[in-house]
Amino acid sequence: MNPDRVPPTAATHYVRPNYSQLRKEMKRAGWSRKRRAAAWVGRNAVRGARAGIRTGYRHRSRLWPIIAASGMFAASAGLSFAEDGWKTALVLSVIAGVVLGWNQYWAWRAFEEWMLRSLVVSWIVWAAATTWTVTASAISPFTTPMPGLLLTAALGLEAWWVIHRHIRDTQHAVETVEEELPNRILDQRVEAWMTNIACEGGALPGSMLVGVDDLRDDEGMPTGRGWEALIQLPLTDAQNSESAVAAARRIAKVYRVPASQVVVEPPLDGMEDVARLLVLTDNPLMKPRTFEGPTLNDTTGEFEIGVHADRTSALWRLWTPGSGVNHGMVAGTTGAGKSGLLMNLCAEIRHSGRALLLLADPEGGESVRDWQLGAHCFAGTLPRIRRMLQGAERIMNARKRRRSKETWVDEHGRTRRGRGYFTPTPEDPAVYCVIDEAPDVLADPECRRIIAAIGKKGRKHGVAVIIFVQIPSLSELGGDLAVRSMLSSTNIVIFRTSDSLSAQMGVPMQLPIDPASLPAVFPDGSSTAGLGYRASAGGRVSPMRAAWQEDPYVWATTGDPAPIPAADHAAMADEQGNLFDNWRELLDVDEDDEAEARETIAANLADSGVQVPPKTNERILAFLVARRSLGQQAVRLGVIADKLDLSKPAVSMAVKRMCAKTPPLVKDMGHGLWGLSEHVDVVDGELVGTAAGVA
């Protein structure tokens, strides 16, 4: 029988063997006295070793000097057999010193106080241990007096260590009260939060402020401009990230800063139990921002419109790669900064080289006077705005038909038909209808219908609408829910408004504060023009200040605007002509004189260099009369040119002239189709009356 075998037991803990029984079994087995004595010595040696290991492990924190001395002796004994082992010992000692210093540094960063006595002792011990280890590795740790020195130092340090730990353990409560608390004062920002915000009846009861830290520069140094933290909301409460955003004004009151210097943002990952808090002591939004030039990124479709409170760029997205163009809405009262942002948008669109700018202002362009001639098309009266929007709708519909039949090869080499997205290019530019004073335009049923249609279908066909209003309310948006729903995926900028926002208005997210409460001037008396919020549904909602143009004329008359594609140019034409051709001539014409002006413009088209053969008008009218008699009300321009053996430019010039006459003889049916005007009378297959004389 094995004398060290433990009898089987159902218990899971250690059971001491019955040594009396073991001795009797050894005697029956015929073991000699010497053998039994050797077994007894071995057994007790093993027992002593096990007990020593268990005791050492339980009290390892109090036996660090002995453990360290044993490790040093073993390491130096091994290194002494190697050539130049002392060099390795020196390197290991230096690494140990670096680790010691690093731990002390991070303890200081975490506000853990190191007593001066502990610092001095730790570095003295390190120096002594380094000296002994290097020397022992060079001459052998068994050489006199190395073992005696190590044993003496270990026992002396062990006595000091035990006494030190005993005092610290027995007087822990007293030292915490008398020594640690004065050095670990609760952060005043957290204390103010717990006292005023997280308390019962506070703005966010039960919440916590974690990760409080000063704003730092790229090198990790505090900037002195403010601080940031994370708001942790209770999981058992109905509060969410929107609740934290809504509490921004009360947070500003607690920390005694203006509301515009408190930023509460929901996390971009969609978590509802946390929110980011930024409290600024130095407000960068007080400094006006000047437009320095276009910053459009052709890859992302974004450009900078200003700066956020945390000094990051406020961006506007013209298009989303792989998706399509983006709509937009800007709201703000007079003098809040709308016109400045409008001119920045116009500059970015014009200078992009891959977008057409259709600018509308029912006030005649008073707010964008320098951009009246800088757009691809400008309309300053409601009838012309209606015509321009109708043209934009025809462009959208023509693109829809054309792109649905387009074949193309994808990145995998597969031939596909139809495109479900739009990425602007110089050859196929996007179309942006920028409408200032949009409520006056949305009051017109036809304009409102077209804007809603573009908002629904224009994204993937490259036609977008950007509207500017005083207040983003349903009444300002023409009472059309379709227009309001369009805003749920757009760029939104809200400047100071004259009336308070409510839940019934067209902003699809929670703003930190009501824009109506934004000040008109800063405490130093300077204007707050451009101060507002950049927001998008499901994205960041943060205060910003938009840039303004010192000299809009420069940006409205320079650059390389995108050319108008022939298909888009043709789609803009209607029975009154083509706005892409004659909008400049109509700028100085009153609405009452517009018909006469169209005739003058048509006459001036002869200077374009296109030669129209004689009797072309009569031949075209006769052809259209013949087709009408066959029941065909509209004919394509190419068909007319082919049947009459004329060039398409000549036919195009002729029908445009006849369309500009008073009364018009032909009518643009859209999509390249032309037909006889309702003012034309046909009897027995011939023109009669005034139309015949005009022709």
N, C-alpha and C positions, 0 to 999 in steps of 0.2 A: 504493500500500500504506500502511496506517495504521502509523506508526512505533511506536505504543504497543500494537499488537496482540500478544498472546502467542500463539506458535504452538501449535496443538493438541497435547495430550499425554495419554497414558493415566494419568499420575500425578495423584494427587489433591492434591499439595502445589504450592506456588508454584514456577514455573520461570523463572529470570532470562532476559530476551530476549538475543539475540546482537546487541549494538549495532554491532559492526563490520560485520556483514552488512547491518544497517539503513542505515548510512551509505552503503555502496556502492549500495544500491538507490535511495536518495534522489538520489545523483549521476547514476545512469543515467536517473532520471526528470526530470532537468534542474532540480532545485531550486537556487536561488541560495545563495550563502554566507550572506547575512543570514537567509534562511528556514531554512537548516540550523542556524544559531546560535540562532535563536528557538526552534526545535523542541528543540534540546539544552537550553536554559535551562528551557523549560516542562517537559520530561521530568524533569530533575533536581529541579525544584521539587516536582513531584508525588511523585517518589520520596522526597524529603526529608520531605514532609508525611506520607506513609504511614509512613515509618520513625519519625517523631516520634510519631505517634498510637499505633503499636504499642508503642514503648518507654514512652510515657506510661501506656498501659493496663497493661503488665506491672509497672511500678513505681509504680502509682497510689497505693499506700499510703504511699510515701515522698515523693510530690509533692503531698500535700494542701495545703500552704500556697500553692503556685503555682496549683493548680487553683482554690482558694478565692479567691485574689486576682483571677484572671481572671474568675471569676463575679461578684465584687463590681464590677469595672470595667464589665462588660457591663450588669449590672443598673442601676447608677447612671447609665450613659450613656442607657439607655432611659428611666428615670424622670425624668431632667433635662429631657426634652422635654415632660413632662406638667405641668400646673398643680398645684402643691402635691404634686409627686412625692416630696418629702422625707418627707411624712406616711406615704405607703405604705412607704417605706424604713424608717421608724421602727417601723411595725407589724410588718413582716417581721423586723426585728432582734429585737423583743421575743419573737416566736414562736420564733425560733431560740434565744433564751435559755431559754425555757420547756422546749423539747425537750432542751437541754443539762442543765438541772437535773433533769428527769424521768429521763433516762438515768443520771445519777449516783445518784439515789435508788434506782432499781431495782438498780443495781450494788451498792449498800450492802445492800439486802434480800437479794441473792443471795450475800452474803459476799465480794464482789469488792472487794478493797482498792484505793482510790485514794490514791496518795501525795500528801502535802500540796503538794509542788512542782507536780504535775500539776494539782491543783485551782486553785492560784493562777494558773498560766500560762493555763489554759483560760478563766478569767473575765477576765483582763487582755486576752487576745486578743479575746474577745467585745466588751469595752467599746471597744477601739481600732477594731475593725471596724465597730461600730455608729456610732461618731463619724465615721469616714471616709465610710461609705456615705451617711449622712444629709446630711453636708456636701456631698459630691460630687453628690448628687441635687438639692441646692438651687442650687449654683453651676456645675455641669458638671464631670465628671471630667477634662476636658482643660485646665481652668484651673490655672495655676501656683499652688502647688507640688504639686497633688494627685497627678499621675502619679508624681512623684519620691518622695513620701511612701509611696505604695502599693508601688512597686518596692523601695524600701529595706526597708520592713517585711517584704515577702514574702521577699526574699533572706535577711534576718537570721533570720526564723522558719524558713525552709527549712533553713538551716545547723543551727540548734538541733534541728529535727525529725529530720534525717538522723543527727546524732550520737546523739540520744536513742534512736532505733530501732536503730542499730548496737550501742550498748551493751546494750540490752535483748535483742537477738537473740543476741549472743555470750555474754552472761552469764545466759541464761535458766535453765539448770540450777542455777547457783549461787544466783540470786535465789529460785528455787522452794524450794530447801532452806533458805536462810538467812532469807528474808523471808516467803514465802507460807505455808509449812506451819505456823509458829507462829500465824498468824492464821486458818488454816483447819483447825482441829482436827476430826477426824472426830467426828460426833455420837456421844456416849457411848451413846445408845440403840441406834443402828445398830451400833456396835462391840460392844455386849453381845449383840446378836442374832447377828452374824456369828461371834462367839467361842463362844457357848453353844447357840444354836438351829440355825443354818445349817451348823454344822461337821459333819464326818463323825462319825456316832454321835449327833448332836443330835436334837432332836424333829422338826425339819423340814430335813434336810440339803439343801443346794443352794438353799434359798429366799432371798429378798431382802426387805428392809424398805424400802419406798419411800414418798415423800410424808409423811415424819414431820413433824408440826406440833402445836403446843400447841392445846388446846381454846380456842376463842375465842367471845366474846359476839357479839351482833348488830352491834356496831360494829367488829368485827374485832380487838378487843383480847384478849390472853391472859387467861384466867380463873384460871390457877394450879390448876385442878382435875384436870389430867391431860393426856394427849396421845393422838393417834390416828395411824394409819398404815395402809398397804395391804400385805398379805402377798402377794408374788408367788411362786407355786410353780413349780418346774421343770416344763417340758412333757414332758421325757423320762422322768420318774419316775412311779411309781404313786400319788403323793400327789394329793389333791384337797381341796376346801374342807372336807370332813368331817375330814380329817386335821388341818387347822389348828384346827378346833373341838375335837378331842380333845386337842390339845396345850396347852389353856388353862392347866392346872395347872402345867406345866413352864415356861410363859411367866411365870406369876405368881411362880414361884420365882426366875427369873433377875432379874426387876425388883423383887423383894423387896416384894411387895404381897400382900394376901389374895387367894385365888382368886376371891372374889365381886367383886373390883374389876378383873378382867380379862374383857373381853367380846370374843369372837371370833365373828363372824357371817359366814355365806356371803352372797354378793351376791344381791340379789333378782332380778337379771337371769338367774340360773342359771349364770353362768360358774363353771367348776370349778377354774380355775388361780389364782384370787385369793380373798382373804378380808379382811374388815375387822377391824382390831385397835383396841381401845379400852382404855387403861390409865389407871385413875383413881387420883389421889393423895388426892382428897377424895371420900369415898363418900357420895352422897346417899341411899343405901338405909339408912343408919344412923338416919335421922330417921323416926320413925313417921308414917304418913299417916292422916289422919282423913277419914272419909266426910263430904263437905260437902253432899251432895244428889244427886239423879238428874242424869245428864249424857247421857242417851240422845239420839242424833241420829236423828230419825225418817226422814231421807233415806238414811243409810248403814246404820242398824241397829246402830251401834256405841256403846259407852259406856266411860268410863274406870273401870278397876278398880284402878289404881295408877300407879306411875312406874317407868320403866326406869332403868338405871344412867347413861345419857347424858342423863337428865332429860326424855326424851320420854314421852308418855303410853302406858301399857300398856292396850290396848283389848280388849274382849270383844265379839264380834259375835253379836247375837241372831238376826239374819236377814240374808241377802244379797239386795239388790234385784235383781229379775228372776230369782231362783232359788227361794229358800225359807228356812225356818228352819234354824238351826244347832244341832247337838247339842254337848255339852261334857263334859269330865271334869276333875275336880280331885282331886289326890292329895296326901297329906301325913299325917304322924303327929300324934298328939295334941299340941296346943299350937303347931302349926306355922302356923296361920292359916286352916285350912279353914272353920271356922265363921264367921269374919269375912267371908270372901269369899262364903259362902253367903247371909248376910244382906244383903250388898250386891246380889247377884243378885236376891234376893226384892224388895228395895226398887225396883230398876230395873224389874222386871216389873210389880209392883203399880202403880207411878206412871206407867208408860208409857201407860196408857189403851187399849192395843191388844194385850193379852196376858192370858191366864188362868194363874194360878199354882196348880198341884196339887203340894202339898208332902207328902213322905213321910219319916218317920223311925221305923224299927222300934224305937228306944229310947224311944218315947213323946213325942218332942219336947224332950228334955232340953237339947239343944244349941241349939234354936231356940225356946225357950219363949215369947218375945215374938211369934213369928210363927205360933203355933198358931191364932190368931184373925185373922191378917192375910192369910191365903191365901184363894183362892176355894174350896179344899177341902183339908183336912188329914187325913192318916191316920197313926195312931201305933202300929198293930199290923199284923202281917203279913197277917192275913185282910182287914183293911180296905184295906191297900195293894194287895193283889191285886184287890179290888173296884174300887179307884180306877183301877188300870192297865187293867183290863178295860173300864171306862168310857171311858178315853182311847182304847183301841183301837177301841171302837164309834164314838166321835166321828170318829176317823181314817177308818174305813170308810164312815161316813155321808157325810163330806165328799167322799170319793173318788167315790161314786156321784152325789152332787149336782153336783160340779164337772165331772165328765166329761160331763154333759148340758147344762152352762151355756153359753148363747150370749152373746157379747159383741162389741163393736166395737173394733178396734185403732186405733192412731194414724193409719193410712192409710184409715180409714173402711170397712174390710172386716169383714163379719160372720163371726165364727169360733165354733167349737164346742169346748168343753173347754179347760181351763187346765192348762198344764204347769208352773206356778210358783205361788208363794204370797207375797203381800205383806200383812202384818197391817194391819188397819184397826179402828177402834172398833166397827164393825158386824160385822166378821168377824175376831175376834182370834185370835192364835196361842195354842197350848196348850203350856205348859212343865211337864213332870213333873220336879221337882227332888227327887232321892232322896239323903238323907243315909244314911251307913252302908250303902252299896249292896251290899257283899258279903252281908249278911244277907238282902237282898231277892233278889239273884241266885241264892242257894242254892235258892230255890223254883223248880221247873221252869216253872210257869205264868208267874210274873213274868219269868223269864229269856226265855221265848219271846216275851212281849209286848214287852219292851224291845228284843230283837233285831228284831222286826217293825217297831216304830216307827223304830228306827235305819235300817232299809232303806227304808221307804216313807213315813215321816212328813214328810220335808223339804218336798215339794211340796204337802202337804195341811195344813201349818201345825201339826204336832204334833212336839214335840222332847223329848228326854230329856237331863238333866244329872245326872251321877252323881258322888258323892263317895266316895272309897275311901282306905284307908291306903297301899296300894302298888298301882301299876298293873300287877299281874301277872295272868296268865291264871287262876290259882286265885282271885284276888280278883274277877275278872270272871266267875266262874261257869264257867270253862273253855270258854266259848262263843267260837269264832273269829269269828262274825258280829258279836258285840258289839265284839271287838277291831278288826275291820276298819272298823266304824263310826267309830272314833276317827281314822282316817286323814284325815278331812276336818273335824275338829271344833276347837273351842277347847280348849286343853289348858293347865292350870296345874299345875306340880309344885312343891310346897313340900318342906321337909325331910322325908325318909322315914326309917323305922327300919331298913330293910334296903336293901342296895345293889341298883341296877337292873342288869338283864342284858339281853342281846339277845333273850331269850325273853319279855320283858315287853311291855306294851301301849303303849309309847311309840313312835310311828312315825318318830322322828327322832333324830339324835345330839345329846345334851346336852353342853355344855362340860365339866361336872364331874358326878360322881355326886351326886344330891341328898342321899344319906345322909351325905355329908361336909360339908354345910352346918352351920355352928355353931349351937348352941342359944342362945348369947348372944354379943354383940359384945365386943371387948376392954374396953369401958368398963363391962361388966356388964349392959347393957340387953338385953332380949329381942329375938330375931330373928323374932318372929311376923310372918308376911306375906312373909318373904323367900323367893324361889323363882324359877322360870323360867316365862315365858309363851311358849308355843310353838304352832305349828300346822304340819301337814305341808306342806313346800314353802315355808314362810314364815320369818319371823324367829324366832330362838331367842335370847332375851336375858334376863339377870337382871332381876328387878323386885321391888318391894315393894308388896303389896296394902294398900289402905286398910281401916280398921276403923271400926265404928259405936260412937260413945260412948253413944248412947241408942237402941237398936233399936226401943223401944216407940213412939217418935215416928213413925218411918217405917212401922211396921206398922199404925198406926191413923189415918194421914192420907192425903191424896191422893184421887184419883177413879179407882178401879179400873174396868177394862173390864166392862161388863155381860155376863152369860152369855147367848149367843144361845139362842133357844127350841129350835132344832134340836139344839144341843149339850146343852142341859138334858135334852131327851127321850132322847138317846142314852145319857146317864149312868144312866138308870133300869134296874134289874134286878129279879129276883124278890124281893129284900130291901128294895126301896124305891129312893130316889134319893139318892145321897150329897150332891149339891148342896143337897138340902133338909134332911137330917138329920145331917150330919156333926158339926155343933156340939153337938147333943144327945147324940151318942155319945162325946164326949170323956171324960166322967167315968164311962162305963159299962164294966164289965169284959166280957171276951168271953163269959163264961158267962151274963151277964145281958142280952146284946145282943138276944135274941129278944123278951124281955119289954119291953125299951126300945122296940123297933120298934112294938109294939102301942100303947104310950103315945104315941109320936110320931104314929102314924096317927090316934089319937083327937084329938090336938091340932090336926090339920090342919083340923078343923072351924072353927077360929078364923080361917081364911084368908079368910072372906067368900064362898066359893063355896057356893051352895045346891044340895044334892043332893036330888032329889025322893025321896019314900018308895018303898020297894020297888025302888030302882034296882039294888041288889046282886042281888036275885033275878032281875030282868029281864035283867041282863047275863049272869049265870050260865046262865040258860035259853037265851039266844041262843048262848052259846059251846057249850053242850051240843048244841044243834041243829046247829050248824056242824060239831062233831066227828062227829056221826052221819053227816054228808055227806062225811066224810073231810078236812075242813079243820081243821087243828090250830091255826092262828093267824089272827087277824083284826086288821085295822088299826083303830086307835082311831077314826079318822074314819068308818069304815064302821059301827062299833058305834053311834056317836052318830047317824048318818044313819038307820039302820034302826030304831032305838028312839025316834027323835024327841027326842033329848036334846042338850044343849049339850056341846061337847067338853070344857070345863073340868069339868063335872059328871061326865062319864064318866071323865075323867082322875083326878079326886079319888076316885071310887068304886073304880076298879081299883087305885089305890095303897093305899087302905085294905085292900082284900081281899088285896093282896100282902103287907101288913105283918102280917096275922093269923097266928096259930099254930094249926094249920098254915096256910100260905098257900093261898088258893083259886085265885088266878090267877098266871100267870107272865109276866114281861116277856121276850118272845122276841127283843127287840132291833129297832131300826129302826122303832119305832112299832107293832110287832105284839104282840098279847096272846093268850094261850091258857089253857086250864085247867091247873092245877097237877097234878103227879103224885100229890099227896095227895088228889085229888078222885076219888071212885068214882061211876060212872054206870051205873045198871041200868035198862033199858027207857026210856032217854032222860030219867031223873030222877036227882037227887042222892040219895045214901043215906049213912047212917052219920054220922060226926062232921061231915063237910063240910056236910051238910044242916042240922044244928043250928047250926053257926057262921054259915052264911049267913043 
